[in-house]
Amino acid sequence: MFRFEYGDYLIFLVAVPVCFGLYLLGVFAYRRAIKKFANQGLWERLMPSYSRNKKRLKLILFCTGLTCLIFALANPQWGTKKETVDVQSSDIMIALDISNSMLAEDIAPNRMARAKRIAEQIIENLKGERIGIIIFAGNAYLQMPLTLDYAAAILFIKSASPRLATTQGTAFNEVFDLAERCFEDNDQTQKAVVVITDGEDHDENAIERAGLAAENGMVVFTVGVGTTEGGFIPMNYGQREDYIRDQNGQPVRTKINESLLISIAESTAGAYYSLAQENQIPNALAERIARLEKRQVEQRSFTEFESYYQYFLLAGILLLMFEIALPYRKSKWYKNRDWLNV
């Protein structure tokens, strides 16, 4: 298993394209300056030994060396020893609404993007628990069974889209049916379902179905995405962009159904969270799930890692030293021919 021990430091990689952009701006300013001084032919006669290719090479060396140093700072590691350990864990299914109404832009940039972001934050805060992924619209689909592979869970969340739904709607009943099938039948501990949706439900008995799920030990937490004012649903029709319209040709306005989401959560002794609490939701949800009855599961994980930062550190230092030592002049060893311009 490969990992970066300090993966947060990879954010510094943004410095690489910034350096490249500054280089392009410098080239543009340089060319404007020399045009005021002399034309291209005269300039080449005044500076016959100047090598533009070496200037580009110095940029490549600098950016590559900087990248290596950032990788060294993040400390790349490879797992060397894997062991089986017993851990106390809860089973959590995250159900993400992918219906067209989630494309509404009443919250920026749209409901779907914000729902994905909060789902990723929830997964990060629930590390240590077994997590599964369900996506739903008119039907519910199992994207990932219960697992401890959080990177895969986040990948499935990122790839979720209304295009994956064959029918539209918000089928809560199917979500609860599918979640119950995913949990082990002989497990009497509490299980949780986190439903992230705008609550536009087309099931008549969603609250009653949630109550039945609660009798089987399921706790439902709902996260409401959207506003009470609502918004229109953008849609591409070939080369034309428009809103989804009703039979009378009027744009359809979709609004969050908070009362339904609150009722579903309360019927299972769960909790409802509004996106207005976005920054508090992951921690608050993790605290509630921590109170659930745990089950013991075996987990195979790497317990020892070997670091390889030193190779990237050495490569970065050597590349930067070479960049500093490399002159801008053409090489004299090839009879005034620029050996980089082959």
Buried (B, 14 or more C-beta within 10 A) or exposed (E): EEBBEEEEBEEBBEEBEEEBEEBEEEBEEEEEEBEEEEEEEEBEEEEEEBBEEBBEBBBEBBBBBBBBBBBBBBBBBEBEEEEEEEBEBBBBBBBBBBBBBBBBBBBEEBBBBBBBBBBBBBBEBBEBBBBBBBBBBBBBBBBBEBEBEBEBBBEBBEEBEBEEBEEBBBBBBBBBBBBBEBBEEEEEBBBBBBBBBBBBBBBEEBBEBBBBBBEEBBBBBBBBBBBEEBBBBBBEEEEEEEBBEEEEEEBBBBBBBBEBBBBBBBBBEBBBBBBEEBEEBBEBBBEBBEEBEBBEBEEEEBEEBEEBBEEBBEBBBEBBEBBEEBEEEBBEEEEEEBEBEE
